[in-house]
Amino acid sequence: MPSGESMLSTIKSNKSVMLDKSKRFRKTLGGYGKNKKTQYNLPKASAEQLLMIRENLKKEHRFLWLKVVGLFIVIIMGLVWLFTLV
């Protein structure tokens, strides 16, 4: 059997074994149907609540950056200490 025929038979057998991927996602809940509308049930927030949420997020963000900068400084100091020993 020439090599071309064996390659073709291999490709045919591989195609028959492969899963049909188009059937996998047919029955999923998500999708982009034309008739579907996304509905959200979000509570109403007053101006004071929004301001309080904003301030809390700013505090969390500031605290996160302090952690990141502190960890970075500790790592740099550890590397400097290691290189001074060598």
Kinemage of the C-alpha trace (Angstrom):
@kinemage 1
@onewidth
@group {chain A} dominant
@subgroup {mainchain}
@vectorlist {calphas} color= white
{ca met a 1} P 0.000 0.000 0.000
{ca pro a 2} L 1.589 3.318 -1.001
{ca ser a 3} L 2.121 5.902 1.699
{ca gly a 4} L -0.526 8.241 0.233
{ca glu a 5} L -3.257 5.652 0.596
{ca ser a 6} L -2.243 4.788 4.135
{ca met a 7} L -2.345 8.463 5.105
{ca leu a 8} L -5.827 8.813 3.628
{ca ser a 9} L -7.080 5.747 5.454
{ca thr a 10} L -5.595 7.069 8.696
{ca ile a 11} L -7.339 10.411 8.234
{ca lys a 12} L -10.655 8.679 7.509
{ca ser a 13} L -10.407 6.513 10.595
{ca asn a 14} L -9.450 9.509 12.765
{ca lys a 15} L -12.436 11.503 11.495
{ca ser a 16} L -14.811 8.675 12.316
{ca val a 17} L -13.477 8.494 15.882
{ca met a 18} L -13.618 12.250 16.527
{ca leu a 19} L -16.503 13.649 18.588
{ca asp a 20} L -19.097 15.845 16.952
{ca lys a 21} L -18.380 19.129 18.703
{ca ser a 22} L -21.374 20.929 17.266
{ca lys a 23} L -23.724 18.771 19.347
{ca arg a 24} L -21.994 19.580 22.610
{ca phe a 25} L -23.298 23.110 22.970
{ca arg a 26} L -26.782 22.803 21.523
{ca lys a 27} L -28.584 22.297 24.812
{ca thr a 28} L -26.721 24.812 26.941
{ca leu a 29} L -28.620 27.477 28.815
{ca gly a 30} L -26.614 30.391 27.428
{ca gly a 31} L -26.796 31.762 23.965
{ca tyr a 32} L -27.397 34.761 21.821
{ca gly a 33} L -30.973 34.238 20.694
{ca lys a 34} L -32.760 37.160 19.062
{ca asn a 35} L -35.817 36.751 21.269
{ca lys a 36} L -33.913 36.528 24.545
{ca lys a 37} L -33.632 39.593 26.733
{ca thr a 38} L -31.371 39.832 29.742
{ca gln a 39} L -33.237 40.951 32.832
{ca tyr a 40} L -31.526 42.087 35.980
{ca asn a 41} L -33.204 42.652 39.303
{ca leu a 42} L -30.912 45.245 40.818
{ca pro a 43} L -31.939 47.098 43.979
{ca lys a 44} L -32.175 50.890 43.964
{ca ala a 45} L -29.444 52.718 45.841
{ca ser a 46} L -29.530 56.195 47.278
{ca ala a 47} L -26.794 58.758 46.737
{ca glu a 48} L -25.497 58.239 50.279
{ca gln a 49} L -25.237 54.484 49.779
{ca leu a 50} L -23.374 54.949 46.508
{ca leu a 51} L -20.963 57.369 48.176
{ca met a 52} L -20.401 54.914 51.036
{ca ile a 53} L -19.752 52.072 48.562
{ca arg a 54} L -17.307 54.280 46.666
{ca glu a 55} L -15.394 55.164 49.828
{ca asn a 56} L -15.247 51.513 50.918
{ca leu a 57} L -13.913 50.477 47.515
{ca lys a 58} L -11.266 53.203 47.683
{ca lys a 59} L -10.174 51.969 51.130
{ca glu a 60} L -9.992 48.367 49.936
{ca his a 61} L -8.005 49.402 46.866
{ca arg a 62} L -5.586 51.457 48.986
{ca phe a 63} L -5.134 48.547 51.406
{ca leu a 64} L -4.491 46.159 48.519
{ca trp a 65} L -1.812 48.449 47.078
{ca leu a 66} L -0.166 48.731 50.495
{ca lys a 67} L 0.011 44.938 50.634
{ca val a 68} L 1.474 44.715 47.133
{ca val a 69} L 4.074 47.415 47.747
{ca gly a 70} L 4.995 45.921 51.135
{ca leu a 71} L 5.432 42.461 49.660
{ca phe a 72} L 7.510 43.896 46.817
{ca ile a 73} L 9.781 45.693 49.274
{ca val a 74} L 10.222 42.544 51.360
{ca ile a 75} L 11.133 40.512 48.268
{ca ile a 76} L 13.612 43.150 47.069
{ca met a 77} L 15.215 43.346 50.508
{ca gly a 78} L 15.496 39.550 50.600
{ca leu a 79} L 17.154 39.472 47.189
{ca val a 80} L 19.577 42.238 48.170
{ca trp a 81} L 20.431 40.343 51.354
{ca leu a 82} L 21.025 37.120 49.356
{ca phe a 83} L 23.274 38.867 46.859
{ca thr a 84} L 25.339 40.508 49.611
{ca leu a 85} L 26.089 37.056 51.037
{ca val a 86} L 27.475 35.777 47.744
